[in-house]
Each structure stands twice: as structure tokens, then as C-alpha cells.
Amino acid sequence: SQQGEEDPQALSIQEGENATMNCSYKTSINNLQWYRQNSGRGLVHLILIRSNEREKHSGRLRVTLDTSKKSSSLLITASRAADTASYFCATLYNFNKFYFGSGTKLNVKP
Amino acid sequence: NAGVTQTPKFQVLKTGQSMTLQCAQDMNHEYMSWYRQDPGMGLRLIHYSVGAGITDQGEVPNGYNVSRSTTEDFPLRLLSAAPSQTSVYFCASSLSTGTDYEQYFGPGTRLTVT
């Protein structure tokens, strides 16, 4: 399987702290995307980074990509209770196949 | 725009029954896909389509059929339901294939096969 692995599986932090989650994958990719899933809901796109990019920012989100290590990290700064959700990385292969990681469950305590 | 819609929201089937999960999008997206999500796991790609009349298999296609006769609709057919197909099914679409396009997800269909 080309499905990625995410680390940690679960993360519990206080409001205001930063949250970092990591994603590893197995083969060359076209891009890597991060999605959020609130309990029982569909996924919502957060940020996309192309394979030739190393870092990208969007609001409180910062994503890095290291293609030599086949890994990515998502940093959420100044977390809020509303950030409580599961976060998934998705890698695009052959420009038309997405593979999702197993997810990190983030709990932000007020 | 309604975005990506899926019906039904919930479904219970008996082993051996067949059914079709409906997915529609009103954003004129070329790319559509179906995933299943099992408890505590990420999504796994079942089938995808890069345009009307064009479909291909994903990671876990066995037991499922798809067709894409229009840009808007991408139904998923379970041919003979098995308990192993108990899962939450998500449909997604994106404007096109390529490196720059995010996916938009439907709300999901929760399927139980007894």
C-alpha cells in the first residue's frame, strides 16, 4: 500500500499551544494535501503543497514537505478549541490517485 | 452551489443485496472519486473518474462498480453486499487532475451490512 502513516495517532493540548502532526509516505508524489474531519462529517481541505515546494503558510497553518525523507508536517499555531478534529494527509500520485494517511486525532482543551 | 451531495445518509443492507450510492456535484468538476473510511482509519480510494465516460480503479475496487455518464453524477454500485463493506463512504470532486486542485467532499453515507 502507498498509504501514508501519521504521527502521532492522537494529540491533546491546551488552547493557545501549538500542535504539530507528521505524515510519511512511500513513493514519489505530485502534491501533498492536509484535510480536517470533524466527528461524523466529511473532510475539509486545509492546505496543498506541491512536490517542488518546501514550505507553505495559510493563516495559522504551516506545512513543510521534505521529499528526500518522504515526509511532511502540519503545524497549527495558537490552537483553539474549534481546532479539535482529526487531521489527514493525502498524497497525489500519477496526477489522479489520492492516498490518505491514517490520521491524527487532535483534542484542544479550553 | 450545493457542492457535493450524497444520498442516502444511512443505509442498512442484508448480505447479498445490491444497492447504489448516489453522488452529485454542481461545480462542473472533471474529477470525481469514491472512498471508504473504516473506524479509526484513513480513507481508501475505491474508484475514480477523470471525466464523463472515463473511470478507473483505486486501491480497493473489488465488489464495487462505477459509471460516469454525466459530469455531475458518479454513482457507486455494490453488487452483492458483504459485511466487510460496512463502512462510511465518501464521494469527492475536484476541478481537474493535476498538482493544484483540492478535493471537495460530500457528507458521507454510513452503510451497515448485516
Interface residues (C-beta under 8 A of the other chain):
Chain A: S1 Q2 Q3 G4 E6 N30 N31 Q33 Y35 G40 R41 G42 L43 V44 H45 L48 R50 S51 F88 A90 L92 F95 N96 K97 F98 Y99 F100 G101 S102 G103
Chain B: V4 Y31 S33 Y35 G40 M41 G42 L43 R44 L45 Y48 V50 D56 G58 E59 F90 A92 T97 G98 T99 D100 E102 Q103 Y104 F105 G106 P107 G108
